[in-house]
Amino acid sequence: MKIDGKQELLRRILAAAGKYKFVLLLVAAGTVLMLLPPFGGERGQDKQAEEVSAPAAYSLHQIEADMARMLSEMDGVGRAKVMLTVASDSRRVYQEDREVAYKGLSAAPEDYGSTVETVLLDRGSGRQEALQTQEIYPQYVGALVVCDGAGNPGTVLRVKEAVSVLTGLGTDRISVAKRSES
């Protein structure tokens, strides 16, 4: 009889569970989600924000090296060196809050003043940094390419076209010279 009593109790529990199977399923899913380790959170968000706000720094030397490497891979160019001249260094623009205050009528104020504050992001632990909105890269003024294949007019034309595409310079601002044999 003990076995029948336990079987009856089990049947009642399963019958009650059948009525509330969706509720039990939601409770089980919620419990599983609560037991999972956190992903994202503050640390993940900070890391993502830093990746977004810290673009790769502009490096003229790296661009020259990359361009020389790519030109060297072109047919007929051979070894190449590139020198670029720029009008000014790159600069960063930061988000600013501007506030204007005036006395009197808005159409004809008697006196007015303005304040400008750079927007700071709180990175936690007392660390703050300015919110960068853009980085303005320098404008190229001219380019010199020294390569083995500069003796061929067709190669010179292809090199000038490639440098023009990469820098936005006109071909009249790009000089291609033959590399010395020594």
KEKE-3310 file (N, C-alpha, C; in steps of 0.2 Angstrom, whole numbers, plus 5000, padded with zeros to 4 digits):
npx = (5004:5010:5017:5007:5002:5012:5013:5001:5002:5012:5006:4996:5004:5010:4999:4995:5006:5004:4994:5000:5011:5017:5020:5029:5039:5043:5048:5059:5067:5070:5077:5088:5094:5097:5108:5118:5134:5138:5138:5145:5139:5146:5160:5162:5154:5162:5174:5169:5165:5177:5184:5176:5178:5191:5199:5210:5226:5233:5246:5259:5271:5267:5258:5265:5274:5265:5260:5272:5274:5263:5264:5277:5272:5266:5266:5281:5286:5295:5307:5301:5300:5292:5287:5278:5271:5263:5250:5247:5247:5237:5222:5211:5194:5183:5168:5158:5149:5139:5134:5123:5120:5109:5104:5089:5079:5076:5077:5085:5097:5103:5115:5126:5133:5144:5147:5159:5161:5170:5164:5165:5168:5164:5173:5173:5180:5185:5191:5191:5188:5189:5176:5178:5174:5177:5191:5202:5211:5227:5229:5236:5250:5260:5269:5282:5289:5301:5307:5312:5307:5305:5310:5302:5289:5276:5275:5278:5266:5256:5260:5259:5245:5240:5245:5239:5225:5226:5229:5222:5228:5232:5240:5250:5256:5263:5278:5289:5303:5318:5326:5342:5356:5366)
npy = (4994:5006:5009:5011:5023:5032:5032:5037:5050:5055:5055:5065:5076:5077:5080:5092:5099:5099:5108:5120:5121:5130:5141:5135:5132:5145:5149:5140:5144:5157:5155:5148:5158:5167:5160:5160:5167:5184:5194:5207:5219:5232:5232:5227:5236:5248:5244:5243:5256:5262:5257:5262:5276:5278:5280:5272:5279:5292:5290:5296:5290:5277:5276:5280:5269:5258:5262:5262:5248:5243:5249:5243:5230:5231:5228:5229:5240:5237:5239:5251:5268:5280:5297:5308:5324:5335:5348:5351:5345:5330:5333:5333:5334:5339:5335:5349:5358:5372:5387:5401:5416:5430:5447:5457:5460:5446:5449:5461:5461:5468:5464:5451:5434:5420:5403:5389:5372:5357:5341:5328:5311:5299:5287:5279:5274:5287:5291:5301:5307:5317:5318:5313:5319:5318:5315:5325:5322:5326:5336:5331:5338:5335:5322:5310:5297:5285:5273:5257:5255:5267:5271:5267:5274:5270:5263:5273:5281:5272:5272:5285:5287:5277:5283:5295:5291:5285:5296:5308:5318:5328:5322:5331:5334:5324:5316:5305:5296:5288:5274:5275:5265:5261)
npz = (5000:5003:4991:4982:4988:4986:4972:4969:4975:4967:4954:4956:4958:4946:4938:4943:4939:4925:4923:4926:4918:4909:4917:4926:4917:4913:4926:4928:4917:4920:4932:4927:4919:4929:4935:4926:4922:4922:4907:4898:4907:4918:4916:4903:4896:4898:4891:4878:4876:4877:4866:4855:4857:4856:4843:4830:4831:4821:4810:4801:4797:4797:4787:4776:4775:4773:4761:4753:4754:4747:4734:4731:4728:4716:4699:4690:4698:4708:4722:4734:4741:4750:4753:4761:4762:4773:4777:4790:4807:4813:4821:4836:4839:4852:4861:4865:4878:4876:4882:4882:4890:4893:4896:4897:4882:4871:4857:4857:4866:4881:4887:4886:4888:4886:4890:4888:4889:4890:4887:4898:4900:4913:4918:4929:4945:4948:4936:4922:4905:4890:4879:4863:4847:4834:4823:4815:4800:4793:4778:4763:4755:4745:4737:4736:4727:4727:4717:4710:4697:4690:4678:4668:4658:4659:4671:4680:4677:4682:4696:4700:4698:4708:4720:4719:4721:4734:4742:4737:4731:4716:4701:4697:4709:4713:4713:4705:4706:4700:4708:4715:4709:4718)
capx = (5000:5014:5019:5001:5001:5017:5011:4995:5005:5016:5001:4993:5009:5011:4993:4995:5011:5002:4990:5004:5017:5020:5023:5035:5044:5046:5052:5065:5071:5073:5082:5094:5097:5100:5114:5123:5139:5136:5142:5144:5140:5150:5167:5161:5152:5167:5178:5166:5165:5184:5185:5173:5180:5198:5201:5217:5230:5235:5253:5261:5276:5264:5254:5271:5277:5260:5260:5278:5274:5258:5267:5282:5269:5263:5270:5286:5288:5301:5307:5299:5300:5287:5287:5272:5271:5256:5249:5247:5246:5231:5219:5205:5189:5180:5161:5158:5143:5139:5128:5123:5115:5109:5100:5085:5075:5080:5078:5090:5099:5108:5122:5126:5140:5144:5152:5160:5164:5171:5160:5169:5165:5166:5175:5173:5186:5188:5194:5187:5191:5185:5172:5180:5168:5180:5199:5203:5218:5230:5228:5242:5252:5264:5271:5288:5290:5307:5307:5316:5304:5303:5313:5297:5284:5270:5275:5277:5259:5252:5262:5255:5238:5239:5246:5233:5219:5226:5230:5218:5233:5233:5246:5255:5258:5266:5284:5291:5310:5321:5330:5349:5359:5371)
capy = (5000:5012:5010:5014:5030:5036:5033:5042:5057:5057:5057:5072:5082:5078:5083:5099:5102:5099:5114:5125:5119:5136:5145:5131:5133:5152:5149:5136:5148:5163:5152:5146:5164:5170:5157:5161:5172:5190:5195:5214:5223:5238:5231:5226:5242:5252:5242:5244:5263:5264:5255:5267:5283:5278:5277:5271:5285:5293:5290:5298:5286:5270:5277:5280:5262:5254:5264:5259:5241:5241:5250:5238:5224:5232:5225:5234:5245:5235:5242:5258:5272:5285:5302:5312:5330:5337:5355:5352:5338:5329:5336:5330:5338:5336:5338:5354:5361:5379:5391:5408:5420:5437:5451:5461:5456:5442:5452:5466:5460:5473:5461:5443:5431:5413:5398:5383:5367:5351:5336:5323:5305:5296:5280:5275:5275:5294:5292:5305:5308:5321:5315:5315:5318:5317:5316:5328:5320:5332:5337:5330:5343:5332:5315:5308:5290:5283:5266:5254:5255:5274:5272:5265:5279:5266:5262:5280:5283:5268:5274:5292:5285:5274:5288:5300:5288:5285:5303:5313:5323:5327:5319:5336:5335:5318:5315:5298:5296:5281:5273:5274:5258:5260)
capz = (5000:5003:4985:4979:4990:4983:4965:4969:4976:4961:4949:4958:4957:4938:4936:4945:4935:4919:4923:4927:4914:4906:4923:4928:4912:4914:4932:4926:4912:4924:4936:4923:4917:4935:4937:4921:4923:4919:4901:4897:4913:4918:4913:4896:4893:4898:4886:4872:4875:4875:4859:4851:4858:4855:4836:4829:4830:4814:4810:4794:4795:4795:4780:4771:4775:4770:4754:4750:4753:4742:4728:4729:4725:4709:4693:4687:4702:4712:4729:4734:4747:4749:4757:4760:4765:4775:4778:4797:4810:4814:4827:4838:4841:4857:4862:4870:4879:4875:4886:4881:4894:4891:4900:4892:4877:4867:4851:4857:4873:4884:4889:4885:4889:4885:4893:4884:4894:4887:4890:4901:4902:4919:4917:4935:4949:4947:4930:4917:4899:4886:4874:4856:4842:4828:4822:4808:4798:4789:4771:4760:4750:4740:4738:4732:4727:4724:4716:4704:4690:4688:4671:4663:4659:4661:4678:4683:4677:4687:4703:4701:4699:4714:4725:4719:4724:4741:4745:4735:4727:4709:4699:4697:4716:4715:4709:4705:4704:4699:4714:4713:4709:4723)
cpx = (5004:5016:5013:5000:5006:5016:5006:4997:5009:5011:4998:4998:5010:5005:4993:5000:5009:4998:4995:5011:5021:5023:5029:5041:5047:5050:5059:5070:5074:5078:5089:5098:5100:5107:5119:5128:5137:5141:5140:5145:5144:5157:5166:5159:5158:5172:5175:5166:5172:5186:5182:5176:5188:5200:5208:5221:5233:5243:5255:5266:5273:5261:5260:5273:5272:5260:5266:5277:5269:5261:5273:5279:5266:5268:5275:5289:5295:5301:5305:5299:5296:5288:5282:5273:5264:5256:5250:5246:5239:5228:5213:5200:5185:5173:5161:5150:5143:5133:5129:5118:5115:5104:5096:5081:5079:5082:5084:5093:5104:5115:5121:5133:5139:5149:5153:5163:5165:5168:5165:5165:5168:5167:5176:5180:5190:5191:5189:5191:5186:5182:5174:5175:5171:5188:5199:5211:5220:5229:5235:5243:5256:5266:5277:5289:5297:5307:5311:5313:5302:5306:5308:5291:5277:5269:5275:5270:5255:5254:5259:5248:5236:5240:5241:5227:5220:5227:5225:5222:5232:5239:5251:5258:5262:5272:5287:5298:5313:5326:5337:5352:5363:5368)
cpy = (5006:5014:5014:5022:5035:5037:5038:5049:5059:5059:5064:5077:5083:5081:5090:5103:5103:5106:5120:5124:5125:5140:5142:5132:5140:5152:5146:5141:5154:5160:5151:5153:5168:5167:5158:5167:5178:5191:5203:5217:5229:5238:5231:5232:5247:5250:5244:5252:5265:5263:5260:5274:5283:5276:5276:5278:5286:5293:5290:5292:5279:5271:5277:5273:5258:5256:5261:5252:5239:5243:5245:5231:5225:5230:5230:5239:5243:5238:5249:5261:5278:5290:5307:5319:5332:5345:5356:5345:5337:5332:5332:5335:5335:5339:5343:5356:5369:5382:5398:5411:5427:5440:5456:5457:5452:5445:5457:5466:5466:5470:5454:5441:5423:5409:5392:5378:5361:5346:5330:5317:5302:5289:5276:5276:5282:5296:5296:5306:5312:5316:5317:5314:5316:5318:5319:5326:5326:5331:5336:5336:5340:5325:5314:5301:5289:5275:5264:5255:5261:5275:5270:5270:5276:5265:5268:5282:5279:5270:5280:5291:5282:5279:5293:5297:5287:5291:5308:5319:5322:5325:5324:5337:5329:5317:5308:5298:5289:5280:5272:5267:5256:5257)
cpz = (5000:4996:4981:4981:4987:4976:4965:4970:4970:4955:4950:4957:4949:4935:4937:4940:4928:4918:4922:4923:4911:4912:4925:4923:4912:4920:4931:4922:4916:4929:4933:4921:4923:4937:4932:4923:4919:4913:4900:4903:4912:4914:4905:4892:4892:4892:4879:4871:4873:4868:4854:4851:4857:4848:4835:4828:4823:4814:4802:4792:4793:4789:4775:4770:4772:4763:4750:4749:4748:4735:4726:4726:4718:4704:4690:4692:4706:4719:4728:4740:4745:4755:4756:4764:4767:4777:4786:4800:4811:4820:4829:4840:4846:4858:4867:4871:4879:4878:4885:4886:4892:4895:4895:4887:4873:4860:4851:4864:4875:4885:4888:4886:4887:4888:4888:4889:4889:4890:4892:4902:4908:4917:4923:4938:4948:4941:4925:4911:4895:4881:4867:4851:4835:4828:4815:4806:4794:4782:4768:4755:4744:4742:4733:4733:4724:4723:4710:4697:4687:4681:4666:4664:4661:4668:4682:4683:4682:4694:4704:4702:4706:4720:4725:4722:4731:4745:4743:4731:4720:4707:4698:4703:4718:4710:4710:4702:4704:4705:4711:4713:4714:4730)
residu = (MET:LYS:ILE:ASP:GLY:LYS:GLN:GLU:LEU:LEU:ARG:ARG:ILE:LEU:ALA:ALA:ALA:GLY:LYS:TYR:LYS:PHE:VAL:LEU:LEU:LEU:VAL:ALA:ALA:GLY:THR:VAL:LEU:MET:LEU:LEU:PRO:PRO:PHE:GLY:GLY:GLU:ARG:GLY:GLN:ASP:LYS:GLN:ALA:GLU:GLU:VAL:SER:ALA:PRO:ALA:ALA:TYR:SER:LEU:HIS:GLN:ILE:GLU:ALA:ASP:MET:ALA:ARG:MET:LEU:SER:GLU:MET:ASP:GLY:VAL:GLY:ARG:ALA:LYS:VAL:MET:LEU:THR:VAL:ALA:SER:ASP:SER:ARG:ARG:VAL:TYR:GLN:GLU:ASP:ARG:GLU:VAL:ALA:TYR:LYS:GLY:LEU:SER:ALA:ALA:PRO:GLU:ASP:TYR:GLY:SER:THR:VAL:GLU:THR:VAL:LEU:LEU:ASP:ARG:GLY:SER:GLY:ARG:GLN:GLU:ALA:LEU:GLN:THR:GLN:GLU:ILE:TYR:PRO:GLN:TYR:VAL:GLY:ALA:LEU:VAL:VAL:CYS:ASP:GLY:ALA:GLY:ASN:PRO:GLY:THR:VAL:LEU:ARG:VAL:LYS:GLU:ALA:VAL:SER:VAL:LEU:THR:GLY:LEU:GLY:THR:ASP:ARG:ILE:SER:VAL:ALA:LYS:ARG:SER:GLU:SER)
# end
